[in-house]
Amino acid sequence: MGFVATRIEDSTLSIPMGRKRERARPTAKRASRLQRLTFVFALLVFGLASTYSSIALLARVTPALFPGKDLTSLGIIRPLAALDAPLVPIKSPSEASVFNKRINLLVLGIDRRPAYGDDGKPLPIPDNENAGHLTDTIMVATIDPIGKTSAVLSFPRDMLIDIHTKDFEYEDRINTSFGVGVRNGKTVSAGIEQLKLDMKENFGIEIDHYVVLDFKGVEKLVDAVGGVEVDIPYDLSVGNWFYSDDDLNGIWLSFPTGINKLDGYNAVAFGRHREYDSDFKRVKRQQLVLKAALARVFSLQMLNDPLGLWDAYSSTVRTDIPKAKMPGYAALLKNTNGQLATYSLGDPVNDVPTMTGHITAGGAAVQLWDPENVQYWLSQVFTRSQYSASSVEIQNGYGEDGSVRAAALGRYLKYSKGLPTVSYGPDQAAQPHTSITLYGNEKETLAKDIAKWMGIQESEIVTLPKEDTSLPDVVIVIGKDFKVPGG
């Protein structure tokens, strides 16, 4: 370019004799420099604008792909931290943001046993797309990005629920819902949508994604991680039992109390046992296997490469979780440190049964359920993020008969408001007014809500530093003015 410019300057732009060329040359140079500076400046502005747009786009996309995270927490914009005035003001999503909402996964175990012909040979297993199967296992796994907690809720398969079709509603067992959708829609997706609808209409649970496995798939997954170690309590142990996974071939198995090392076949067998006890205990066995499998995944650090993990085992499961979200979900699961809380709607509440056996007019054995108990378990599993992993201690400062009032408050907070941990502390000297003390500021919302429920002004909450991690988040000392909320 330099050679061409010289030639142009010497010929095309040559100035006729008699004019002062030396005056024109500095003007041309100044114009050229100005043009170049303008071009460089425009390029710089464009680059900064592009950088800003890119970071702004990342700021929006990051919480969607990595729930509970922002660019700073992921280390993406740390180099900008040294600047006095950051170019891009990145604001983390609030707790109420859609990006920080709880993630609910529907987990289904499908019972697909082959049928046999007259010659004793297995017939082809019907394609998932064209046949409805009973869901032997129904769970909802949930992860809270803010509280960094995970839990799983199991549904007894004989629960009697309302099935919602486009034409009418009727009552049937929950394990028929998936099959109804598959038969009506002719696809697995239709089966999932049917069960998602029934989950929402019966229990108010919104499902984000699903995972479907058959028992051969579970067997392969357990074998892939080298088996699992399950610590079996006495009430879930199994004596000599003949088990068959194909209704033709079988072996005698037993699962005694204590540590049992199980391969895939035995893990599935243990999780399916219900020969001489209830389906509620089978739910507990399945949860033991699930927790053991998760512990194994953590011990092998398999979540460090979620996409590689998916590529290796995708043939054993069916899910609608996009691959782009898998690293974020894996990071969320790592944040829980593998601490999975397990719940079942088959469990009683305060010694009141949640499920009651019933025989329908058609002779089917089903389980009726107590709505208040179910609501309690839902509040425990899907705890508000602001209450997650919180602890509240109640102390008697009322005096005589104060322990009865403290117990009433405890029941109210635990069963009516769904607080996860409510305990009772030592009695205090009698005091005229009820007090609320907040240790630290992480559970400020919880303290304010308790004050509102109890009719106490927020300004009366005393906040102290939480210098001892064993301290509860909130301490309530009931005084002479105490009245049971809602009473």
VEXKOL-151581 format. One line per field, with one value per residue (C-alpha): residue number from 1; residue in one letter; x, y, z. Coordinates in steps of 0.02 Angstrom, whole numbers, plus 32768, in hexadecimal, padded with zeros to 4 digits. Layout:
<rs>
seq = c(NUM, ...)
type = c(a, ...)
c1 = c(X, ...)
c2 = c(Y, ...)
c3 = c(Z, ...)
</rs>
This chain:
<rs>
seq = c(1, 2, 3, 4, 5, 6, 7, 8, 9, 10, 11, 12, 13, 14, 15, 16, 17, 18, 19, 20, 21, 22, 23, 24, 25, 26, 27, 28, 29, 30, 31, 32, 33, 34, 35, 36, 37, 38, 39, 40, 41, 42, 43, 44, 45, 46, 47, 48, 49, 50, 51, 52, 53, 54, 55, 56, 57, 58, 59, 60, 61, 62, 63, 64, 65, 66, 67, 68, 69, 70, 71, 72, 73, 74, 75, 76, 77, 78, 79, 80, 81, 82, 83, 84, 85, 86, 87, 88, 89, 90, 91, 92, 93, 94, 95, 96, 97, 98, 99, 100, 101, 102, 103, 104, 105, 106, 107, 108, 109, 110, 111, 112, 113, 114, 115, 116, 117, 118, 119, 120, 121, 122, 123, 124, 125, 126, 127, 128, 129, 130, 131, 132, 133, 134, 135, 136, 137, 138, 139, 140, 141, 142, 143, 144, 145, 146, 147, 148, 149, 150, 151, 152, 153, 154, 155, 156, 157, 158, 159, 160, 161, 162, 163, 164, 165, 166, 167, 168, 169, 170, 171, 172, 173, 174, 175, 176, 177, 178, 179, 180, 181, 182, 183, 184, 185, 186, 187, 188, 189, 190, 191, 192, 193, 194, 195, 196, 197, 198, 199, 200, 201, 202, 203, 204, 205, 206, 207, 208, 209, 210, 211, 212, 213, 214, 215, 216, 217, 218, 219, 220, 221, 222, 223, 224, 225, 226, 227, 228, 229, 230, 231, 232, 233, 234, 235, 236, 237, 238, 239, 240, 241, 242, 243, 244, 245, 246, 247, 248, 249, 250, 251, 252, 253, 254, 255, 256, 257, 258, 259, 260, 261, 262, 263, 264, 265, 266, 267, 268, 269, 270, 271, 272, 273, 274, 275, 276, 277, 278, 279, 280, 281, 282, 283, 284, 285, 286, 287, 288, 289, 290, 291, 292, 293, 294, 295, 296, 297, 298, 299, 300, 301, 302, 303, 304, 305, 306, 307, 308, 309, 310, 311, 312, 313, 314, 315, 316, 317, 318, 319, 320, 321, 322, 323, 324, 325, 326, 327, 328, 329, 330, 331, 332, 333, 334, 335, 336, 337, 338, 339, 340, 341, 342, 343, 344, 345, 346, 347, 348, 349, 350, 351, 352, 353, 354, 355, 356, 357, 358, 359, 360, 361, 362, 363, 364, 365, 366, 367, 368, 369, 370, 371, 372, 373, 374, 375, 376, 377, 378, 379, 380, 381, 382, 383, 384, 385, 386, 387, 388, 389, 390, 391, 392, 393, 394, 395, 396, 397, 398, 399, 400, 401, 402, 403, 404, 405, 406, 407, 408, 409, 410, 411, 412, 413, 414, 415, 416, 417, 418, 419, 420, 421, 422, 423, 424, 425, 426, 427, 428, 429, 430, 431, 432, 433, 434, 435, 436, 437, 438, 439, 440, 441, 442, 443, 444, 445, 446, 447, 448, 449, 450, 451, 452, 453, 454, 455, 456, 457, 458, 459, 460, 461, 462, 463, 464, 465, 466, 467, 468, 469, 470, 471, 472, 473, 474, 475, 476, 477, 478, 479, 480, 481, 482, 483, 484, 485, 486, 487)
type = c(m, g, f, v, a, t, r, i, e, d, s, t, l, s, i, p, m, g, r, k, r, e, r, a, r, p, t, a, k, r, a, s, r, l, q, r, l, t, f, v, f, a, l, l, v, f, g, l, a, s, t, y, s, s, i, a, l, l, a, r, v, t, p, a, l, f, p, g, k, d, l, t, s, l, g, i, i, r, p, l, a, a, l, d, a, p, l, v, p, i, k, s, p, s, e, a, s, v, f, n, k, r, i, n, l, l, v, l, g, i, d, r, r, p, a, y, g, d, d, g, k, p, l, p, i, p, d, n, e, n, a, g, h, l, t, d, t, i, m, v, a, t, i, d, p, i, g, k, t, s, a, v, l, s, f, p, r, d, m, l, i, d, i, h, t, k, d, f, e, y, e, d, r, i, n, t, s, f, g, v, g, v, r, n, g, k, t, v, s, a, g, i, e, q, l, k, l, d, m, k, e, n, f, g, i, e, i, d, h, y, v, v, l, d, f, k, g, v, e, k, l, v, d, a, v, g, g, v, e, v, d, i, p, y, d, l, s, v, g, n, w, f, y, s, d, d, d, l, n, g, i, w, l, s, f, p, t, g, i, n, k, l, d, g, y, n, a, v, a, f, g, r, h, r, e, y, d, s, d, f, k, r, v, k, r, q, q, l, v, l, k, a, a, l, a, r, v, f, s, l, q, m, l, n, d, p, l, g, l, w, d, a, y, s, s, t, v, r, t, d, i, p, k, a, k, m, p, g, y, a, a, l, l, k, n, t, n, g, q, l, a, t, y, s, l, g, d, p, v, n, d, v, p, t, m, t, g, h, i, t, a, g, g, a, a, v, q, l, w, d, p, e, n, v, q, y, w, l, s, q, v, f, t, r, s, q, y, s, a, s, s, v, e, i, q, n, g, y, g, e, d, g, s, v, r, a, a, a, l, g, r, y, l, k, y, s, k, g, l, p, t, v, s, y, g, p, d, q, a, a, q, p, h, t, s, i, t, l, y, g, n, e, k, e, t, l, a, k, d, i, a, k, w, m, g, i, q, e, s, e, i, v, t, l, p, k, e, d, t, s, l, p, d, v, v, i, v, i, g, k, d, f, k, v, p, g, g)
c1 = c(8000, 8091, 80D4, 8029, 800D, 80B5, 808E, 7FE4, 8032, 80B5, 8042, 7F86, 7F8D, 8021, 8009, 802B, 80C7, 80B3, 8055, 80AC, 80AA, 8101, 8067, 7FEF, 8051, 803F, 7F83, 7F72, 7FD7, 7F6D, 7ECE, 7F17, 7F45, 7E99, 7E45, 7EB1, 7E90, 7DD6, 7DDB, 7E3D, 7DC8, 7D2F, 7D7E, 7DA2, 7CEF, 7CAD, 7D1D, 7CE7, 7C31, 7C47, 7C9E, 7C15, 7B8E, 7BE7, 7BFB, 7B4A, 7B0C, 7B75, 7B2E, 7A7F, 7AA6, 7B14, 7A89, 7A21, 7AAD, 7AF7, 7A66, 7A97, 7B36, 7B6F, 7C0A, 7C69, 7C49, 7C80, 7D22, 7CFC, 7D0B, 7D88, 7E0E, 7D9B, 7D94, 7E33, 7DE2, 7DA0, 7D08, 7CD6, 7C9E, 7C0D, 7BA8, 7B7C, 7AEE, 7ACB, 7A19, 79AD, 796A, 78C2, 790F, 78D3, 7989, 7993, 78F0, 78ED, 790D, 7897, 78C0, 7840, 7897, 783C, 7869, 7808, 77DD, 77FA, 77F9, 77F3, 775E, 7777, 7730, 76F4, 77A4, 77E7, 784E, 7841, 77DA, 7822, 780E, 7793, 77E1, 77D3, 7783, 76F1, 76C8, 7698, 76F8, 76D4, 774A, 7791, 77F3, 77B8, 7827, 783F, 78F3, 7907, 799E, 799C, 7A22, 7A19, 7A14, 7A8A, 7A20, 79DB, 794D, 78E5, 782D, 77E7, 7731, 76E6, 76AD, 75FF, 75D0, 7522, 7529, 74C2, 74F6, 74D9, 74B7, 747F, 73CD, 73AE, 73F9, 73F3, 7449, 74D0, 757A, 7608, 766E, 75EE, 7601, 769B, 764D, 75AD, 7611, 7676, 75DC, 757F, 7610, 7672, 7717, 7780, 7779, 76BB, 76CB, 7740, 76CD, 763A, 7696, 76D8, 7625, 75E8, 767A, 764B, 758F, 7599, 7631, 765D, 7709, 774F, 77C6, 7859, 78A7, 7896, 7904, 78BE, 7916, 78E4, 792E, 79AE, 79EB, 79FB, 7A5A, 7AD6, 7AEF, 7B15, 7B8F, 7BE0, 7C12, 7C55, 7BBF, 7B7E, 7B8D, 7AE5, 7AD5, 7A33, 79D4, 797C, 78CC, 7901, 7967, 792D, 7938, 7940, 78DC, 78CA, 78DD, 78C4, 78D6, 7884, 77FF, 785A, 7909, 7932, 79A5, 7998, 79D4, 79E3, 7A13, 7A42, 7A53, 7AF4, 7B66, 7B3B, 7BA6, 7B2D, 7B49, 7AC6, 7A5B, 7A55, 7A3C, 79A2, 7963, 7975, 791A, 788A, 7868, 77B8, 778C, 7755, 7754, 770B, 7732, 7766, 77FE, 7828, 782E, 78AB, 7917, 7919, 794E, 79DC, 7A1C, 7A0A, 7A6D, 7AF3, 7B02, 7B12, 7B98, 7BF6, 7BEB, 7C34, 7CBF, 7CF3, 7CE7, 7C7F, 7C26, 7CC7, 7CA2, 7BE4, 7BE2, 7C59, 7BED, 7B53, 7BA8, 7BDE, 7B34, 7AB2, 7A79, 7A38, 79C5, 794A, 7941, 7914, 799F, 7A01, 7ABB, 7ADD, 7A8F, 7AE7, 7B88, 7B1F, 7AB4, 7B4F, 7B9B, 7AFB, 7B00, 7BB7, 7B87, 7B16, 7BAD, 7B44, 7AD1, 7A2D, 7996, 7914, 7859, 77C4, 770A, 76F6, 773B, 76CA, 76CC, 76D3, 7696, 7601, 7603, 7611, 75D2, 753C, 751B, 7476, 741E, 73C0, 7315, 7370, 73D9, 747D, 74F0, 751F, 7562, 74F9, 755C, 754B, 7556, 759E, 7628, 7652, 765A, 76D3, 7749, 773F, 7770, 7805, 7843, 7822, 7856, 7867, 791B, 791E, 78F3, 7963, 79DA, 799F, 7989, 7914, 791D, 788C, 78AA, 782D, 782F, 7777, 7789, 7716, 76BA, 7730, 7771, 76C3, 76BD, 776D, 7738, 769F, 770B, 7783, 76F6, 76B7, 7761, 7789, 76E2, 7687, 771A, 778B, 782B, 78AA, 78F7, 789D, 78E5, 78CD, 7951, 7965, 78E5, 790B, 78D8, 7825, 781A, 7788, 77A2, 77CB, 7873, 78C2, 797F, 79D1, 7A83, 7ADF, 7A80, 7A6E, 79BD, 797D, 78E4, 78B9, 78C5, 7857, 77D5, 77CF, 77B8, 7728, 76D4, 76E3, 76A9, 7752, 779C, 7836, 788E, 7888, 78F4, 799F, 7A2F, 7AD0, 7B6C, 7B6F, 7C19, 7BF0, 7BB4, 7B53, 7ADD, 7A30, 7A04, 7972, 7949, 7899, 787F, 77C4, 778D, 76F0, 76A1, 76B2, 761E, 7622, 7620, 7580, 7528)
c2 = c(8000, 8076, 8062, 8083, 811C, 8163, 8149, 819D, 822F, 8247, 823B, 8240, 82C1, 8323, 83DF, 844B, 84B7, 8561, 851F, 8502, 8445, 844E, 84A4, 841F, 8387, 83AD, 83C8, 8320, 82CB, 831A, 82E0, 8232, 8229, 8268, 81E5, 815D, 8197, 81A0, 80F0, 80AE, 8104, 80BE, 8011, 8023, 805A, 7FCA, 7F51, 7F93, 7F8D, 7EDB, 7EAB, 7EFC, 7EA5, 7DFE, 7E0E, 7E4E, 7DB8, 7D44, 7D97, 7D6C, 7CBC, 7C84, 7C75, 7C10, 7B94, 7B98, 7BB6, 7C17, 7C59, 7CFA, 7D2F, 7D60, 7CBE, 7C5B, 7CC0, 7D07, 7DC0, 7DBB, 7E12, 7EAB, 7EB3, 7F1C, 7FA9, 8039, 8049, 7FA4, 7FB3, 7F3C, 7F45, 7E8D, 7E6F, 7DC2, 7D83, 7D9C, 7D0A, 7D28, 7D20, 7C98, 7C65, 7C3B, 7BDC, 7B2A, 7AA4, 7A0F, 796E, 78E5, 783C, 77A3, 76EB, 7689, 75D2, 7584, 74C8, 7460, 73F4, 733F, 72D9, 7225, 71E7, 723D, 72BA, 7374, 73DE, 7486, 750E, 758F, 7631, 76BD, 772A, 76B5, 7667, 76A5, 765E, 7665, 76D7, 7668, 76FB, 77B0, 7834, 78EF, 7926, 79DE, 7A51, 7AFD, 7B6E, 7BEC, 7B77, 7AFC, 7A69, 79D3, 795D, 78D4, 78B1, 7804, 77E1, 7738, 76EE, 76BF, 7772, 779A, 783F, 789E, 7875, 7909, 78E4, 7964, 7921, 78F3, 78CE, 782D, 77DA, 7757, 7727, 779F, 7718, 7711, 77C9, 77B3, 7721, 7783, 780C, 7792, 7736, 77D6, 7832, 779E, 77E5, 77E2, 78A0, 7897, 7824, 789F, 7931, 78D1, 78AC, 7960, 799E, 7928, 795A, 7A11, 79F9, 7983, 79C6, 7A6F, 7A31, 7A81, 7A0B, 7A55, 79B8, 78FC, 7862, 77B8, 7713, 765E, 75E5, 75A2, 7654, 7667, 75C3, 7601, 76A7, 7654, 75DC, 766F, 76C0, 761D, 75F1, 7645, 762C, 7631, 7636, 75D6, 75F1, 755D, 7590, 7596, 74F6, 7466, 73AD, 7320, 7359, 7315, 73A5, 73A9, 7441, 73EE, 737E, 72E5, 72D8, 7301, 72E3, 72E2, 7383, 73CD, 747A, 7473, 7503, 7568, 7596, 753C, 754F, 7543, 7535, 7574, 74D8, 74CC, 7587, 7583, 74E5, 7534, 75D0, 756B, 74F7, 74FB, 7444, 7445, 74FD, 759F, 760B, 7692, 762A, 760D, 76CA, 76D1, 764B, 76A9, 7747, 76EA, 76B1, 7760, 77AF, 772A, 7745, 7801, 77E8, 7778, 77FB, 787C, 780A, 77EB, 78A7, 787D, 7926, 797D, 794B, 794E, 794D, 78BA, 7863, 7880, 7844, 77A5, 7776, 77D0, 772C, 76F1, 7784, 77F3, 78AB, 7956, 79B2, 7A13, 79EB, 7AA6, 7AA1, 7A06, 7A5E, 7AD9, 7A52, 79EC, 7A85, 7A9B, 79E6, 79F8, 7A8D, 7A1B, 79AC, 7914, 7934, 78F3, 78FF, 7877, 7881, 7813, 7837, 778B, 77CC, 7803, 78B3, 78C2, 780C, 7830, 77BE, 7817, 7780, 7713, 7671, 7668, 75F0, 7644, 760E, 75B6, 7554, 75B2, 75CA, 7682, 76FF, 7795, 7828, 78AC, 7958, 79AF, 792F, 7938, 79F5, 79E5, 7974, 79E8, 7A7B, 7A19, 79E5, 7A88, 7AFC, 7BB4, 7BDE, 7C5D, 7BD3, 7B4D, 7AF7, 7B6C, 7B44, 7B94, 7B7A, 7BA0, 7BC6, 7BD7, 7C83, 7C7B, 7C20, 7B98, 7B40, 7B95, 7AEF, 7AC7, 7B6E, 7B54, 7AAB, 7AF9, 7B7B, 7AF4, 7A92, 7B30, 7B5C, 7AAB, 7A6B, 7B09, 7B6D, 7ADF, 7B16, 7A8A, 7A86, 7ABD, 7A8F, 7ABF, 7B11, 7B29, 7B8A, 7C40, 7CB5, 7CF1, 7D8C, 7DFD, 7E02, 7D80, 7D9E, 7D68, 7D61, 7D4A, 7D05, 7D42, 7D8F, 7CFD, 7CD4, 7D85, 7D5F, 7CCC, 7D37, 7DBD, 7D3D, 7CEF, 7D9D, 7DBD, 7D16, 7D3C, 7DF1, 7E39, 7ED5, 7EB7, 7F42, 7ED6, 7E4D, 7E4A, 7E1D, 7DD6, 7D91, 7CD5, 7CB4, 7BFE, 7B95, 7B24, 7BB4, 7BAE, 7C31, 7C73, 7C66, 7C8D, 7CA7, 7CA9, 7D27, 7D49, 7D9F, 7D04, 7CC5, 7C32, 7C77, 7C51, 7C22)
c3 = c(8000, 8023, 7F6F, 7F22, 7F8D, 7F55, 7E9F, 7EB4, 7F0E, 7E87, 7DF3, 7E09, 7E93, 7E4D, 7E59, 7DBF, 7DBB, 7E08, 7EA2, 7F48, 7F5E, 8007, 8052, 8013, 8053, 8110, 80F9, 80A1, 812A, 81B1, 8158, 8144, 81FD, 822F, 81C2, 820D, 82BE, 8299, 8251, 82E7, 8360, 8307, 8309, 83C2, 83E7, 837F, 83DD, 8486, 8452, 8416, 84B7, 851E, 84B8, 84C8, 8584, 8597, 8533, 859E, 8639, 85FD, 85C1, 8652, 86D5, 865C, 863A, 86EA, 8763, 87FE, 87AB, 875A, 86F7, 8793, 87F1, 8757, 874C, 86A0, 86C8, 8758, 86ED, 86E9, 87A6, 87AE, 874C, 87B4, 8745, 86F5, 8642, 865E, 86FF, 8718, 8791, 87D4, 87BD, 8857, 88BB, 8866, 87B8, 8742, 8730, 87E9, 87F6, 8834, 87B1, 87B4, 8758, 873F, 8752, 8713, 871C, 869A, 86B2, 8607, 8614, 8576, 854E, 851B, 848E, 8493, 846F, 850C, 84A9, 84D4, 845F, 8427, 84AB, 8466, 842D, 84AD, 842A, 840E, 84B6, 8563, 85F7, 86B0, 870F, 8797, 87E0, 87E6, 8835, 882A, 8845, 8870, 887C, 88CE, 887F, 890D, 89A2, 894A, 8981, 8927, 8953, 8908, 8928, 8903, 88D7, 8906, 8863, 88A4, 88D5, 8896, 8837, 87B7, 8705, 8691, 85DA, 855A, 855E, 8615, 86C0, 8722, 87B6, 87A4, 87EB, 87C9, 8773, 86E5, 86B5, 8646, 85EA, 85CB, 8576, 850D, 84D1, 84A8, 8458, 8414, 8454, 84F2, 84F2, 84FB, 8591, 85E7, 85C3, 860C, 86AD, 86B6, 86A8, 8730, 87A1, 878E, 87A3, 8839, 8896, 8849, 8812, 8774, 8718, 86B7, 866B, 8672, 867C, 864A, 8669, 865E, 86DA, 8660, 864D, 870B, 8710, 868D, 86E6, 878D, 8739, 86DE, 8784, 87C8, 8833, 88D1, 898C, 89E4, 8AA1, 8ABD, 8B60, 8BB0, 8B7C, 8AC4, 8AC2, 8A55, 8A7D, 89FE, 8968, 88B8, 883D, 8780, 8712, 867D, 86CC, 868A, 86D2, 8785, 8819, 88D6, 8926, 89D5, 8A13, 8ACC, 8B46, 8B34, 8AA3, 8A02, 8966, 88D4, 881A, 87A0, 87A0, 885D, 8875, 8805, 885B, 8907, 88CD, 8888, 891B, 8961, 8975, 8A2A, 8A5B, 8A1A, 8984, 8A00, 8A31, 897B, 8966, 89F7, 89A5, 8900, 895B, 89B1, 8907, 88BF, 894D, 8941, 8885, 889C, 8921, 88A7, 881D, 8895, 88CF, 881B, 87F4, 875C, 8763, 8731, 867D, 866C, 85AE, 85A9, 862A, 85BF, 851F, 8577, 85C1, 8557, 850B, 85B4, 85D9, 8580, 85AF, 8569, 85C7, 8541, 853C, 854E, 85FC, 863A, 8675, 86D9, 8727, 8750, 87A5, 880A, 8840, 8873, 88DF, 8946, 8970, 894B, 89E0, 899B, 8A0E, 89EC, 8A0C, 89E8, 89E4, 8A32, 8AD7, 8B66, 8BAF, 8C6C, 8C77, 8C06, 8B6C, 8AC5, 8A63, 8A88, 8A2C, 89CD, 8957, 88C9, 888A, 87FD, 8878, 885F, 88F5, 8901, 897F, 89B4, 89F8, 8A7E, 8A28, 8AC2, 8AD5, 8A1C, 8A28, 8AB9, 8A58, 89C1, 8A2F, 8A71, 89C5, 896A, 89F6, 89C9, 899F, 8A2C, 8AAA, 8A60, 8ADA, 8B64, 8C1C, 8C9A, 8D56, 8DCC, 8E83, 8F0F, 8F5F, 8F8A, 902E, 906B, 8FDD, 8F63, 8F20, 8EDF, 8E84, 8E3F, 8DFB, 8DAA, 8D56, 8D1B, 8CCA, 8C76, 8C2E, 8BF7, 8BB8, 8B83, 8B42, 8B0B, 8B63, 8B51, 8C01, 8C9F, 8D49, 8DFF, 8E6C, 8F28, 8F8D, 8FAD, 903A, 9024, 8FB8, 8F8B, 8ECE, 8E4A, 8DF8, 8D53, 8D3F, 8C95, 8C93, 8BFA, 8B69, 8AF0, 8B2D, 8B40, 8AD5, 8B45, 8BE3, 8B96, 8B5F, 8C0D, 8C58, 8BDF, 8C09, 8CC3, 8CB6, 8CEA, 8C9B, 8C2F, 8C8F, 8D2A, 8CDC, 8D2F, 8CB9, 8D01, 8CAA, 8C93, 8CDD, 8D05, 8C72, 8CEA, 8D12, 8CC3, 8C41, 8CA6, 8D5F, 8D9E, 8E58, 8E7A, 8EFF, 8F62, 8ECC, 8E5E, 8DFA, 8D83, 8CD0, 8C73, 8D14)
</rs>
